[in-house]
Amino acid sequence: MFGGKLGWAGSLPGRMEATDLPLDRTGAPADRPRELLEAAELPPPEPLQRTLELLAELDDGTTLVQVNDRAPQHLYPRLEERGYEYDTVETGDGVVTVVWKG
């Protein structure tokens, strides 16, 4: 399941389809529901803020998939502080970071 209040549902305009995200190249659990946050067009620090806000709203069993134009380096320490696991994969179109509770 993709979508959410702060997220984005559907195909990624000019980018990849939600079904094309390389989630199988990450260590994220494959059997959980997913929320997608398209952050590439957001100015800093909105990708970081929206990611943390959305994570606070999500059930611990839901995986967050953030699509961005760069690796969210400032997000990683915040995720670790909050007990999240994550994995980042570069694609030809950008960067996909998957976040989940261990």
N, C-alpha and C positions, 0 to 999 in steps of 0.2 A: 504494500500500500504506500503510495507516494502522495504528498500534499500536506497541508497544514496551514494554520493561521499565519505563521510567519514564513512558511515555506512556499513552495511553488509546485503546482501539479501540472503534468502534461509534458509535452516535448520542450526541449530547450531551444529557443529560437536561435538559429544560426550556429548551433552547437550540436550536441548529441541528443538522442532520444533517451528517456529515462531507462528504457530497457537495454540501452547500450553502455550503461555505466559499468566500469570494470570491477564490480564488487567481488568477483571470483578471484581477483588478484590481491585481495586483502585478507587479513586474518579475522574479519568480522563474521559473526554468526550469520549463516545464510537462512536460518529458519525463523527469523524475527520480522515483525512488521517494520517498515522503513518510512521515515519522513525525509523529504528532500528540501534543501535550502540552496537556492541559486544565489550565490553571493558575488559573482564576478563583476556585476555592474554597481555594487555598493561601494561608496567611498569609505576609507578607514575612519573611524574604528567600527563601522556598522557590521561588517561580517563577524567580527569577534563578539560584539554585543548581541546580535541577533542569534548567533549560534548558542551562546550561553543562556539567553532567554528561552529559546526553544527547548534546549535540554532540560531546563528547570520545569517546563510544562509537560514533558514527555514521560510516559511510563518507563520504568527501568528496563522493561523488556523490549523497548523500541530502539532501533538503530537510526541515528541521524546521518544523512549523507549530505555533505556540503560540497558544492561545485564552485570552484573559484578559479581565478586566473593565475594564482600563485599559492605556494604552500603557506598555510596560516601559522607561521612561526610563533607569533605572540599568543596564539590560542593553546599551544601544546602544554606550557606550564600550568595554565588554568585548568585544563582537563585533568592533568595528573593530580593537582591539588584536590580536585573534586572526585577522584576515584574512577575516572573514565579511562577506557582503553581506546586507542585510535590507530588508524593506519592511513597513510597518504600514498596515492598513486598518481603519477603524472601521465597524462594522455596527450594526444596530438592537439587537443582542443583546450586543455587547461589542467587543473589539478582537482582530484576527487579525494576528500578526506572523510573517512567513515569513523563514527564515534559511537561507542556502546559501553554499557555497564558490564563489568566482568563477572 
